[in-house]
Amino acid sequence: EEGGEGAGEGDAAPPTPRHHHTKHQLKYGELVILGYNGYLPPCDKGRRRSKFVLHRRAGANGVKPAKHYVVRTPQNTQAILDAQQHSISYTLSRNQAVIVEYQLDTETDMFQIGRSSETPIDFVVMDTIPGDKHGEMKVTQSTISRFACRIIAHRTTRTTQVYAAGFDSSRNIFLGEKATKWQNNGEIDGLTTNGVLIMHPPNQFCGGEAKPGIWREVSVGGGVYALRESRSAPQKGIKVEEETNVLQDGTLIDLCGATLLWRSAEGLGKSPTKRHLEQMVDELNAGRPQCPVGLNTLVIPRKATLTSTERQPVVYLNCGHVQGLHEWGHEKDSNSHTCPMCLKGLHEWGHEKDSNSHTCPMCLKVGPVVKLCMGIEPAFYVDSGPPSFCFNPCGHMASEKTVRYWAAVPIPHGTNGFHAACPFCASPLEGVPGFVRLIFQDNCD
């Protein structure tokens, strides 16, 4: 098992220095989990939250390779037994392994991400469940490694690099006999069971010109490779010499169960803030958008609401017309329906056999409806445009360039699949193009 999954308990190493969020600390950037709209229920705090801010630590804790050698009994090797010594063990056979010892690097900080709640993990990440999240949701069997990956940040240049696997409580990483590994020019490297995938955007992420890149796999030693045939296939992909493991603003990191977005401090400085997004919602509501059927004023919420009111706007996903929640065309008597224009009874008007299929009274298109909600996590925005579009089928609102970007990004799904998804709730997008332009009453023809 990679990242110390099969390691014994032993004496836990002392915790690495945690960073404290202060105004005066240098900020490397943020890791934001796709699928959470600015909040991870039931409580977004500590090491378990929807985003993790990386600041320069009070004291360097990064490590770098120092030496490697072959041993016959890796479990009895001094480097493995020493809880103060960082090391990676590559098992070649039952009686042979290569040990790579690491030493302290005073020029870098190390941050570790994984499913484990043990002390070495700085950012605890669980499997993401698509859809609205109104409470804690359990995953019976996780595909995320307990010690999934580590990020090394240079304390001066602020360059950040991602590596597969993380050191466990005994400061060890074990790649078992079945793990994919190879030797080249005296160096050894390997891949973790389900792999750590990365995707660098070829253009600037924030500025409106963002384009999705190509998914690659990063090795334990930081090499970049083409994807394997499937997530845990034994044969590694071809090495991609022209790409590196250096994180760019907008790089995606997939841990097989959760996808993280890296936003650099510089990139975030060009992005909209949460306050800016809230102000755009306030401006929309200040315009007093009206429901063309109920003629009541609509109020766009900043967060998803559990309760339904007539002021909560809904959108018809096949046409984009925004209206309020009303009972036109759907009375308690299953065969009694009301015309929204003159309130006279109309047979089957606006009432389809599918419970979520409705006829829009403005254009008569039939399709699903969903409540609108603002995409309030600013890290997912590629520009500062107004929230004039929403994703299909979840109804999260965002700028046009933002929804177009994410609708074009293939997010890893399962062991060898990909699908586009809403970054705010992780719901797979439906239809083509996977989003709709919002048409409020003021903009109706």
C-alpha positions as CSV (number, residue, x, y, z in Angstrom):
1,E,0.0,0.0,0.0
2,E,1.3,3.4,-0.9
3,G,1.8,6.3,1.5
4,G,2.2,4.0,4.6
5,E,-1.1,2.3,4.2
6,G,0.3,-0.9,5.5
7,A,2.6,0.5,8.0
8,G,2.6,-0.5,11.6
9,E,1.5,1.9,14.3
10,G,4.9,2.5,15.9
11,D,5.7,5.7,17.8
12,A,4.1,8.7,16.0
13,A,6.5,11.4,14.9
14,P,6.0,14.8,16.4
15,P,3.6,16.9,14.5
16,T,4.9,19.2,11.8
17,P,4.5,22.9,12.5
18,R,1.0,24.0,11.6
19,H,0.6,27.3,9.9
20,H,-1.6,30.0,11.5
21,H,-3.6,32.2,9.2
22,T,-2.4,35.7,9.8
23,K,-2.3,38.8,7.6
24,H,1.5,38.9,7.6
25,Q,2.3,35.4,6.5
26,L,3.3,34.7,2.9
27,K,0.6,32.8,1.1
28,Y,1.4,30.2,-1.5
29,G,-2.1,29.6,-2.6
30,E,-5.3,27.6,-1.9
31,L,-6.5,24.0,-2.6
32,V,-10.2,24.0,-3.1
33,I,-12.3,20.7,-3.4
34,L,-14.6,20.6,-6.4
35,G,-18.2,20.0,-5.3
36,Y,-18.5,22.4,-2.3
37,N,-20.0,25.9,-2.7
38,G,-17.7,27.5,-0.2
39,Y,-18.7,25.3,2.8
40,L,-18.2,21.7,3.8
41,P,-21.1,20.4,6.0
42,P,-21.6,19.8,8.9
43,C,-18.8,22.1,10.1
44,D,-16.2,23.7,7.8
45,K,-13.2,23.9,10.1
46,G,-9.9,22.4,11.2
47,R,-8.2,20.1,8.7
48,R,-11.6,19.0,7.3
49,R,-12.9,21.8,5.2
50,S,-13.8,22.8,1.6
51,K,-10.6,24.6,1.0
52,F,-7.1,24.7,2.5
53,V,-4.9,27.8,2.5
54,L,-1.1,27.1,2.2
55,H,1.0,29.7,4.1
56,R,4.7,29.7,4.6
57,R,5.4,27.8,7.8
58,A,7.2,29.3,10.8
59,G,10.0,26.8,10.2
60,A,10.8,24.8,7.1
61,N,9.7,21.1,7.1
62,G,10.3,20.2,3.5
63,V,12.4,17.1,2.6
64,K,14.5,16.1,-0.4
65,P,16.1,12.8,-1.5
66,A,19.5,12.2,0.0
67,K,20.6,8.7,-0.8
68,H,19.3,5.3,-1.9
69,Y,20.4,1.7,-1.5
70,V,19.2,-1.9,-1.9
71,V,18.2,-4.0,1.2
72,R,17.0,-7.5,1.7
73,T,14.7,-7.0,4.7
74,P,13.2,-3.5,4.3
75,Q,11.0,-3.8,7.5
76,N,14.2,-4.2,9.6
77,T,16.1,-1.4,8.0
78,Q,17.2,1.5,10.3
79,A,15.7,4.1,8.0
80,I,12.3,2.4,8.3
81,L,12.5,1.9,12.0
82,D,13.6,5.5,12.7
83,A,10.4,7.5,13.2
84,Q,12.5,10.7,12.6
85,Q,13.8,9.6,9.2
86,H,11.7,10.3,6.1
87,S,12.1,7.4,3.6
88,I,10.4,5.7,0.7
89,S,10.6,1.9,0.4
90,Y,10.2,0.4,-3.1
91,T,9.6,-3.4,-2.7
92,L,11.0,-5.2,-5.8
93,S,10.5,-8.8,-4.5
94,R,10.0,-10.6,-1.3
95,N,13.7,-10.3,-0.3
96,Q,14.7,-7.1,-2.1
97,A,13.8,-3.4,-1.9
98,V,15.2,-0.1,-2.7
99,I,15.2,2.5,0.2
100,V,15.4,6.2,-0.6
101,E,16.3,8.3,2.4
102,Y,15.1,11.9,2.5
103,Q,16.7,14.8,4.5
104,L,15.4,18.1,5.7
105,D,15.3,20.8,3.1
106,T,15.5,24.2,4.8
107,E,14.3,26.0,1.6
108,T,10.9,24.2,1.3
109,D,7.7,23.6,3.2
110,M,5.8,20.3,2.9
111,F,2.0,19.9,3.0
112,Q,0.3,16.5,2.9
113,I,-3.2,15.6,1.7
114,G,-5.2,12.4,2.2
115,R,-8.1,10.6,3.7
116,S,-6.3,9.8,7.0
117,S,-6.9,12.0,10.1
118,E,-3.4,11.1,11.4
119,T,-1.1,14.0,12.4
120,P,1.0,14.1,9.2
121,I,-2.0,15.0,7.1
122,D,-2.6,18.7,6.8
123,F,-5.7,18.6,4.7
124,V,-8.1,15.7,5.3
125,V,-10.1,15.0,2.0
126,M,-13.0,12.5,1.8
127,D,-14.9,11.2,-1.3
128,T,-17.1,13.9,-2.8
129,I,-20.8,13.0,-3.3
130,P,-22.5,14.8,-6.1
131,G,-25.5,17.1,-5.4
132,D,-26.6,19.4,-2.7
133,K,-25.0,18.7,0.7
134,H,-27.1,19.6,3.7
135,G,-25.5,17.3,6.2
136,E,-22.6,14.9,6.7
137,M,-22.6,12.1,4.1
138,K,-20.7,8.9,4.7
139,V,-18.9,6.9,2.0
140,T,-18.8,3.2,2.8
141,Q,-15.7,2.4,0.8
142,S,-13.3,5.2,-0.2
143,T,-11.0,5.1,-3.2
144,I,-8.9,8.0,-1.8
145,S,-5.6,6.9,-0.3
146,R,-5.0,7.6,3.4
147,F,-1.8,9.4,2.4
148,A,-2.6,10.5,-1.1
149,C,-0.1,13.2,-2.1
150,R,2.2,15.8,-0.8
151,I,3.0,19.4,-2.0
152,I,6.4,20.9,-1.7
153,A,6.5,24.8,-1.7
154,H,9.7,26.7,-2.1
155,R,9.8,29.3,0.7
156,T,11.5,32.0,-1.5
157,T,10.3,31.5,-5.1
158,R,6.9,30.2,-3.9
159,T,7.0,27.5,-6.6
160,T,4.8,24.6,-5.6
161,Q,5.1,21.0,-6.8
162,V,2.9,18.0,-6.3
163,Y,4.1,14.4,-5.7
164,A,2.1,11.2,-5.4
165,A,1.9,9.6,-1.9
166,G,2.5,11.1,1.5
167,F,4.6,10.1,4.5
168,D,2.8,8.3,7.3
169,S,3.1,8.8,11.1
170,S,6.4,6.9,11.0
171,R,7.6,9.2,8.1
172,N,7.6,6.3,5.7
173,I,6.1,5.6,2.2
174,F,5.8,2.0,1.2
175,L,5.3,0.9,-2.4
176,G,4.5,-2.8,-2.2
177,E,5.6,-5.6,-4.6
178,K,2.5,-5.2,-6.8
179,A,2.8,-1.4,-7.1
180,T,3.9,0.0,-10.5
181,K,7.6,0.9,-10.2
182,W,10.7,1.2,-12.4
183,Q,14.4,2.0,-12.4
184,N,16.2,4.2,-14.8
185,N,19.8,5.5,-14.8
186,G,20.2,4.5,-11.2
187,E,17.0,6.2,-10.1
188,I,13.8,4.5,-8.9
189,D,10.3,5.8,-9.1
190,G,6.7,4.5,-9.0
191,L,3.0,5.1,-9.1
192,T,0.4,4.7,-6.3
193,T,-2.5,2.3,-6.6
194,N,-5.2,4.6,-7.9
195,G,-2.8,7.2,-9.0
196,V,-2.7,11.0,-8.6
197,L,-3.8,12.8,-11.8
198,I,-3.1,16.4,-12.7
199,M,-4.3,18.7,-15.4
200,H,-2.6,22.0,-16.2
201,P,-4.6,24.7,-18.0
202,P,-2.7,25.7,-21.2
203,N,-3.8,29.4,-20.9
204,Q,-4.2,31.7,-17.9
205,F,-7.0,30.3,-15.6
206,C,-8.4,33.7,-14.6
207,G,-9.0,36.3,-17.2
208,G,-11.7,34.7,-19.4
209,E,-9.4,32.8,-21.7
210,A,-9.2,29.5,-19.7
211,K,-9.1,26.3,-21.6
212,P,-9.0,22.7,-20.2
213,G,-5.7,20.8,-20.6
214,I,-4.8,17.1,-20.8
215,W,-4.9,14.8,-17.8
216,R,-1.6,13.3,-16.8
217,E,-0.4,11.2,-13.9
218,V,2.3,12.3,-11.4
219,S,4.7,9.8,-9.9
220,V,6.0,9.4,-6.3
221,G,9.2,11.1,-7.5
222,G,7.3,13.9,-9.2
223,G,7.6,12.7,-12.9
224,V,4.7,13.4,-15.3
225,Y,3.3,10.5,-17.4
226,A,0.5,9.8,-19.8
227,L,-2.5,8.1,-18.2
228,R,-2.5,4.4,-17.7
229,E,-5.1,2.3,-19.6
230,S,-7.2,2.3,-16.4
231,R,-6.7,3.9,-13.0
232,S,-4.8,1.0,-11.4
233,A,-3.4,-0.7,-14.5
234,P,0.1,-2.2,-13.8
235,Q,1.8,-0.6,-16.8
236,K,2.8,3.1,-16.5
237,G,2.1,5.6,-19.3
238,I,4.8,7.2,-21.5
239,K,6.8,10.0,-19.8
240,V,5.7,13.5,-20.8
241,E,9.1,15.3,-20.9
242,E,7.6,18.8,-21.8
243,E,5.4,18.9,-18.7
244,T,6.3,19.1,-15.0
245,N,4.7,18.6,-11.6
246,V,4.9,22.4,-10.9
247,L,1.4,23.6,-10.0
248,Q,0.0,26.4,-12.1
249,D,-2.9,28.7,-11.2
250,G,-5.9,26.5,-12.1
251,T,-4.2,23.1,-12.0
252,L,-6.6,20.3,-11.1
253,I,-5.4,17.4,-8.8
254,D,-7.5,14.3,-8.8
255,L,-7.2,11.8,-6.0
256,C,-9.7,9.2,-7.3
257,G,-12.7,10.2,-5.3
258,A,-12.1,13.9,-4.9
259,T,-10.8,16.6,-7.3
260,L,-8.8,19.6,-6.0
261,L,-8.3,22.9,-7.7
262,W,-5.0,24.8,-7.1
263,R,-5.3,28.6,-7.1
264,S,-2.0,30.5,-6.7
265,A,-1.9,33.6,-4.5
266,E,-1.3,35.7,-7.7
267,G,-4.2,34.1,-9.5
268,L,-6.6,34.7,-6.6
269,G,-5.6,38.4,-6.7
270,K,-7.1,38.6,-10.2
271,S,-10.2,36.7,-9.3
272,P,-13.5,37.9,-7.9
273,T,-13.9,37.9,-4.1
274,K,-16.8,36.4,-2.2
275,R,-17.9,39.9,-1.4
276,H,-17.9,40.8,-5.1
277,L,-20.1,37.8,-5.9
278,E,-22.4,38.7,-3.0
279,Q,-22.7,42.3,-4.4
280,M,-23.7,40.9,-7.8
281,V,-26.5,38.9,-6.2
282,D,-27.6,42.0,-4.3
283,E,-27.6,44.0,-7.5
284,L,-29.8,41.4,-9.2
285,N,-32.2,41.4,-6.3
286,A,-32.2,45.2,-6.2
287,G,-33.6,45.1,-9.7
288,R,-36.6,43.4,-8.2
289,P,-36.9,40.6,-10.9
290,Q,-40.5,39.5,-11.2
291,C,-42.2,36.2,-11.9
292,P,-44.1,36.6,-15.2
293,V,-46.9,34.3,-13.9
294,G,-47.3,35.1,-10.2
295,L,-46.2,38.8,-10.8
296,N,-44.4,38.6,-7.4
297,T,-40.8,39.8,-6.8
298,L,-38.2,37.1,-6.9
299,V,-35.2,36.9,-4.4
300,I,-32.1,35.0,-5.5
301,P,-30.5,33.3,-2.5
302,R,-26.7,33.2,-1.9
303,K,-27.0,29.6,-0.6
304,A,-29.2,26.7,-1.4
305,T,-32.3,26.6,0.7
306,L,-34.2,23.5,1.9
307,T,-37.6,25.2,1.9
308,S,-39.5,26.3,-1.2
309,T,-41.2,29.7,-1.4
310,E,-42.9,31.6,-4.2
311,R,-40.1,34.1,-4.0
312,Q,-37.4,31.5,-4.7
313,P,-36.7,31.7,-8.5
314,V,-36.7,28.6,-10.6
315,V,-35.4,28.2,-14.1
316,Y,-36.8,26.1,-17.0
317,L,-33.7,24.2,-18.1
318,N,-34.7,23.8,-21.7
319,C,-35.3,27.5,-22.3
320,G,-33.7,29.5,-19.5
321,H,-36.9,31.4,-18.5
322,V,-36.8,32.4,-14.8
323,Q,-40.0,32.3,-12.8
324,G,-41.2,31.9,-9.2
325,L,-42.5,28.7,-7.6
326,H,-46.2,28.6,-8.4
327,E,-48.9,26.0,-8.7
328,W,-50.1,26.9,-12.2
329,G,-51.1,23.9,-14.2
330,H,-50.8,21.5,-11.3
331,E,-53.8,21.4,-8.9
332,K,-54.4,18.9,-6.1
333,D,-56.9,17.2,-8.3
334,S,-54.6,15.3,-10.7
335,N,-56.9,16.0,-13.7
336,S,-57.5,19.7,-12.8
337,H,-55.1,22.3,-14.3
338,T,-55.0,26.0,-14.6
339,C,-54.0,28.2,-17.5
340,P,-51.3,30.7,-16.2
341,M,-52.5,33.4,-18.6
342,C,-56.2,33.6,-17.9
343,L,-56.6,31.2,-14.9
344,K,-59.2,29.1,-16.7
345,G,-59.1,25.3,-16.6
346,L,-57.0,23.8,-19.3
347,H,-56.6,20.1,-19.9
348,E,-53.1,18.8,-19.3
349,W,-51.6,22.3,-19.5
350,G,-48.2,22.4,-17.9
351,H,-48.6,19.0,-16.4
352,E,-46.5,16.1,-17.7
353,K,-46.3,12.5,-16.6
354,D,-42.8,13.1,-15.4
355,S,-43.1,14.9,-12.0
356,N,-40.2,17.3,-12.9
357,S,-41.3,18.0,-16.5
358,H,-43.2,21.2,-16.9
359,T,-44.3,23.4,-19.8
360,C,-42.8,26.9,-19.7
361,P,-45.7,29.4,-20.0
362,M,-43.5,31.9,-21.9
363,C,-42.3,29.7,-24.7
364,L,-44.2,26.4,-24.2
365,K,-41.1,24.3,-24.2
366,V,-41.4,21.2,-22.0
367,G,-38.6,20.2,-19.7
368,P,-37.3,20.1,-16.1
369,V,-37.2,23.0,-13.7
370,V,-34.7,23.6,-10.8
371,K,-34.3,26.2,-8.1
372,L,-31.6,28.8,-8.8
373,C,-28.7,29.3,-6.4
374,M,-25.6,31.5,-6.6
375,G,-22.3,29.8,-7.1
376,I,-20.6,31.6,-4.3
377,E,-17.1,30.0,-4.2
378,P,-14.9,32.5,-5.9
379,A,-12.0,30.2,-6.6
380,F,-14.0,28.4,-9.4
381,Y,-14.6,31.7,-11.4
382,V,-12.4,32.3,-14.5
383,D,-13.6,36.0,-14.7
384,S,-15.7,38.6,-12.9
385,G,-18.7,38.6,-15.2
386,P,-22.3,38.7,-14.0
387,P,-24.1,35.4,-13.1
388,S,-26.1,35.3,-16.3
389,F,-25.9,31.5,-16.8
390,C,-26.6,28.4,-14.7
391,F,-25.5,24.8,-14.9
392,N,-27.9,22.0,-15.9
393,P,-29.3,20.2,-13.9
394,C,-28.3,21.8,-10.5
395,G,-29.1,25.5,-11.1
396,H,-25.9,27.0,-9.8
397,M,-25.5,30.4,-11.3
398,A,-22.1,31.8,-12.5
399,S,-20.7,33.9,-15.3
400,E,-20.9,32.8,-18.9
401,K,-17.2,32.2,-19.3
402,T,-17.1,30.2,-16.0
403,V,-19.9,27.9,-17.0
404,R,-18.4,27.4,-20.5
405,Y,-15.0,26.5,-19.0
406,W,-16.3,23.9,-16.5
407,A,-18.7,22.4,-19.1
408,A,-15.6,21.7,-21.2
409,V,-13.5,20.1,-18.4
410,P,-13.6,16.3,-18.2
411,I,-13.5,15.4,-14.5
412,P,-12.2,11.9,-13.7
413,H,-15.1,9.6,-12.7
414,G,-14.6,6.0,-11.4
415,T,-11.6,4.0,-12.7
416,N,-11.5,5.0,-16.3
417,G,-14.3,7.5,-17.0
418,F,-14.6,11.2,-17.3
419,H,-17.6,13.6,-17.2
420,A,-18.2,17.4,-17.0
421,A,-19.6,18.5,-13.6
422,C,-20.7,21.6,-11.8
423,P,-17.8,22.8,-9.7
424,F,-20.1,24.0,-7.0
425,C,-21.9,20.7,-6.2
426,A,-20.1,18.0,-8.4
427,S,-23.4,17.1,-10.2
428,P,-22.7,15.6,-13.6
429,L,-23.9,18.0,-16.3
430,E,-26.8,17.0,-18.5
431,G,-27.6,17.8,-22.1
432,V,-25.5,19.9,-24.5
433,P,-23.9,22.2,-23.7
434,G,-24.7,21.5,-20.0
435,F,-25.7,25.0,-19.1
436,V,-28.4,27.5,-20.0
437,R,-28.6,31.3,-20.3
438,L,-30.9,32.9,-17.8
439,I,-33.8,34.9,-19.1
440,F,-35.5,37.1,-16.5
441,Q,-38.8,38.8,-17.1
442,D,-37.1,42.2,-17.9
443,N,-35.3,40.5,-20.7
444,C,-38.2,38.6,-22.2
445,D,-39.2,39.4,-25.8
